[in-house]
């Protein structure tokens, strides 16, 4: 009854609700997640005379979202605290993910790399730039899933550092090419 009264007040004020997440208690005391869509019904004079709506059980969806969130948190925790500089390039060679450890090695933040897709090429030592220019097209054509090489970068503070690069192709469960997962280690 309190829910019906509360819903009635909301509908009188807003006239409708769409995809409103609510919690309901079943007779056995179990609480379920639900989604409410409802609207006020009016007579010919525009006076509210009732309401109609649909309540859907979204417990499975909420559980899947929570499971995904936990999985995402584990991935972020692992990736964000890795010592090596980890990143993921999409099939179009844009950065999908850059670990915060890139700053410890290069002096540039993960946000700087993701907002400037050319930054990696800009900090590669000019004498080693050919390695990267040949790398992406070669890696896409390669039957090998892993490519490794050493190169130098020029850090933000103008220090030259040697990096060991390991790039590995990433595939979805259905075999679709998802890009390249890379790891740069300060050697």
N, C-alpha and C positions, 0 to 999 in steps of 0.2 A: 504493500500500500504506500509506504513512503516514496518508493521509486516512482510509482504512478503519479503521485502528487507532484514530485519534482519534475518529472517529464512533462506533465500538463503545464506547469509554470514556464518551462523552457519553450515549449511549443507555442504558448500564447504570446510569448515575447518575440521569438524568432520565426514562428510559423512553420519551420521545418528544421530537421537535423539530418545530416548525411554522414555516414561512416563514423558515427560517434562510438568510440570504444567505451564499453561498460563492463562491469563485473556482475555476474548473477550467481545466486546461491541456489543450488538444486535442493530438492526435498531431503536428500541424504546428507546435506551440509557441504557437499563439494562445491567449490567456487570455480566458475568457468569464465573465460573471456568471451565476450560477444561484441558484435557490431550492430548498431542501431541506425536504421533509416526510418524516419517518421515525418508525417506532415499533419497539419490541422485541417479539418474538414469544415467548410462553411456552407450555410444555406444560401438561398438566392439573394438574401439581403446582406450577405457578407458577415453574418454573425457566426462565430464558432459554435459548432454543434457536436463535434467529436474529433477523433483523430484516427489515423491508420498508420501502420508501420510494419516493418519486418525486422526481426532480430535473428542474426546469424551467429552460430557458434564458431568462433575463430580461435579456439584453444590450440588446434594443431598448428595454425599459422604462427601464433604467438610463441609456441614451443620451438618451431623451426627458426624464428627470428632470434630467440634467446640462444639457441644452439649455435647459430651463425655468429652472433655477437661474441660468444665465448671463444669460438674458433679464431675469429678475427683478432681478439685480444691476445690470444696465445701467439699468433703469427707476429703481431706488432711487438710484443714483448721480446720474442726471440730475435726478430730482425733489428729492432732498435737498440739492443744491447750487444750485438755482434761486434767483435773487434775489427774485423775486416770491413771494407767499404763495399756494401752489397747494393745492387740495383737490378731493376728489371726494365728491359726495353720492349715496347710493343712490336708487333710485326711491321708497323710503319716507322719504327725507330724513334718513337717518342718515349720519354721516361714515364713509366707507370709508378715506380717506387724507387726511392733513394734513401738508404739508411743514414741516420745522423752521424755515423762514424766517418762519413766522407769529410766532415769538417775537421776532425782530428788529423786526417791525412793530408787534405788539400788546403785547408783554411777557408773553404767555401761551404756554406750551409746546404742542406738538402733542398730547402726552398729555392735557393739560388740556382741549383741544377734543374729543378723541375720547372722553374719559370723561364729558364733560358736553356733550351735544348741544345744549343751550340757551345755551352760553357765547357763541356768535356773536351771538345776539339780545340777550344781556345787555350786550355791549360796544358795540352799535350806539347812536349818539347818539339820544336820545329823539325829536328832531325828524325823524330819518331812518328811524325804525323802520317807518313805513308802507311804505317802499320794499321792505323785506325781507318784510313780511307779505303784500304783494301779489305779490311776485316769484315764489315757488315755485308757487302755483297758476297764475299767468299763464304761467310758463315751461312747465309741463306741457301747457297747452292751446295754446300758441303753435305756429304752423307754422314760425316762424323757429327755427333751431337755436342762434342766438347772441343773448344779451341783454346789454346793457352799461348801467351807470349809475354815478354818483358818490354816495358817502355818507360820513358821518363815523363814526369809532369813538372810544371813550374807552379809552385804553390802561391798562395796569396802574398806571402812575405818574400817572394822571389827566390825561394830555396828550390833546388832541383832534387827530386826524389825519384828513385827507381821503384816501379810498381810491377808486380806480377799479376797479370790479368788472366782470369779463367772465365770463359763464356760458355754457357750450356743452353742448348735449345730447350724450350718448354712446350709441352703438348697438353691439350685438354684430354679428358678421358675418351672422347670420340676421335682422337687423332689429329684434331685441328691444331695448327701451329699457333702458339700463343706469344711468341717472341723469344727473347734471350734473357736468361738470368745470368748476371755477371757478378764476379767477386774480384776486387782489387786489393792486393795485399802490399803494404809498404815493406819492400825488401832492402 
